[in-house]
Amino acid sequence: MGIRDIGKNLSADKKEIDTERLCERFRQYDFVKLSEMQCRQRVKVAGEIKRMRIKPRSGIPAVEIVIGDGTGEVTVIFSGRRNIPGINHGRCIMIDGVPHQDGAQTVVLNPAYTLLA
């Protein structure tokens, strides 16, 4: 067993711990799990903001966030916005919208959202 193998084992454990933490955090809410979400059907899902960036789409500013709940991830895009007060990395959010496939990722455009405690 080399140093690389030890590093892989440590990072795998960290990912498992993070996955368990997120699953436990959102178990109390009655939302659809991200892994069970159906495309082209309105859903309410919740997750923790993993990544966020401002990425213009067709020349229009857009805030793009990736949320995860321990079972999966979804990309949420708010068109026409440069920032959204209260939405920060690590914050929990509930979104209500219609997901669709965009290449390999699942995307929800301009959903209604609620920031969770």
N, C-alpha and C positions, 0 to 999 in steps of 0.2 A: 504494500500500500504506500503510495507516494504522497507528496505534499498536495498535488493536484486532486487526488482522490479525497483527501481530508477536506480540502476546500469545497469540493462538490457536495460532500455529506453535510457540512455546516450550512451551506446555502440552501440545500434541500430542506433541512430542518427549519430554517428561518421561514421559508415559503410555506411549509406545512403549518407552522405556528401562526403565521399571518392569516392563512386561509381559515383555520379554526376560529381565530379571534373574530374575523369578519362574519363568519356563519353564525356564531353565537350572538354577535351584536345585532344582527338583523332578524334573528329568530322571533323576537317579541312582536315584530310588525307582521301584519297579514298581507304581504306583498308577494308577487310572483318572483321566483328566483330567476336570476339572469340566465342561468343555464336552461330553464324551462320556458323562456319567453318565446312566443310565436310571432313571426313576422307578419306584418299587415293586419294585426289585430291590436286594438287599444289595450294597453297594459299599464299598471302602476307597479313600478319597481323602485327599489332603494339601493343605495350603495355609497361607498366612500370614494371621494375624488382622488384618483391615483395620479393623473396627469392633467395639465391644462395648458393651453396655448392660444394665441390669437393668430388665426390663419385666414387670410383673405380667400374667399371663394367667388370666382368670377368677378373680381374687382370690388366685392362687397366685404367689409370687415365681418369676421365671425369669431366667436369664442367657442373653442372646441375643448371639451373635457372628456376624460375617460373615467368611468366609475366602475367599481368592482364590489361584489358582495361575498366573495369567497368561493362562489360557484362559477363565476364567469365575469366577463367585462362587456361594456357597451360604450360606444362613443356617442356623446350628446353634443349637438351643434346648435348654437344660438346665433342665427343670421342677423346681420345689421347691428351687432353690438361689439364694442371694443373691450368692455368690462361689465361685470355684473356684481353689484355690491353684495357682500356676504359669501360669495362663492370663492373658496380658497382651497388650496391643496390640503387634503386630510379631513375636510369637512364632510359630513354626511348629508345626502340630498335624496329626496323622493321625486321621481319624475313620472308624469302621466302623459303618454304619447303613443304614437304608432311607429314601431321599429321596422326597418327594412334592411336588406343586405346591400352593401356597397362594396363589391369585391369580396374580400375575405372577412370584412368586419361588419358588425351590426351597428346601425346608425339610427338615432332618433333626432329628427329635425324640429326645432322650436317647440319643445314640450312645455306644458305647465310644470312648475316645480315648486317644492316646498323644502326649505332647509330644516333639517332635523337636529335635535339637541345632541 
